Amino acid sequence: MASNTKATSVKRKNKQEKQGRRRKNRLAKKSTQSLTELFAGLGEPGKAAPVAAK
């Protein structure tokens, strides 16, 4: 039978791994831009693209 210390340390390790995975999943949820954000600099569809100011 495993000791209480060993069981506690395993639980702690698993909990920390889960926290890291949850953090990564939270960050990855918004990793890519939406289409409107991606093409926002090109102007409205069907119209000429805006000219960059010099």
C-alpha positions as CSV (number, residue, x, y, z in Angstrom):
1,M,0.0,0.0,0.0
2,A,1.3,3.4,-0.9
3,S,2.2,5.9,1.8
4,N,0.2,9.1,2.3
5,T,3.2,11.2,1.4
6,K,3.6,9.4,-2.0
7,A,-0.1,9.7,-2.7
8,T,-0.1,13.4,-1.9
9,S,3.0,14.1,-4.0
10,V,1.4,12.3,-7.0
11,K,-1.8,14.3,-6.6
12,R,0.2,17.5,-6.5
13,K,2.1,16.6,-9.6
14,N,-1.1,15.8,-11.5
15,K,-2.7,19.0,-10.3
16,Q,0.2,21.1,-11.5
17,E,0.2,19.4,-14.9
18,K,-3.5,20.0,-15.3
19,Q,-3.1,23.7,-14.4
20,G,-0.4,24.1,-17.0
21,R,-2.6,22.4,-19.6
22,R,-5.6,24.5,-18.7
23,R,-3.4,27.7,-19.0
24,K,-2.1,26.6,-22.4
25,N,-5.7,25.8,-23.6
26,R,-6.9,29.2,-22.4
27,L,-4.1,31.0,-24.3
28,A,-4.6,28.9,-27.5
29,K,-8.3,29.7,-27.6
30,K,-7.6,33.1,-29.3
31,S,-4.4,32.3,-31.1
32,T,-5.6,33.1,-34.6
33,Q,-7.2,36.3,-35.9
34,S,-10.7,36.3,-37.3
35,L,-11.3,37.1,-40.9
36,T,-12.4,40.6,-40.2
37,E,-9.3,41.2,-38.1
38,L,-7.0,39.6,-40.7
39,F,-8.3,41.7,-43.6
40,A,-9.2,44.9,-41.7
41,G,-6.3,46.8,-43.3
42,L,-7.5,46.1,-46.9
43,G,-10.7,48.2,-46.6
44,E,-14.2,47.3,-47.4
45,P,-15.0,44.6,-50.0
46,G,-15.6,45.9,-53.5
47,K,-13.9,49.2,-52.9
48,A,-10.3,50.3,-53.5
49,A,-7.8,49.6,-50.8
50,P,-6.8,52.6,-48.7
51,V,-3.6,54.3,-49.7
52,A,-0.9,54.4,-47.0
53,A,0.0,57.9,-45.9
54,K,3.7,59.0,-46.4
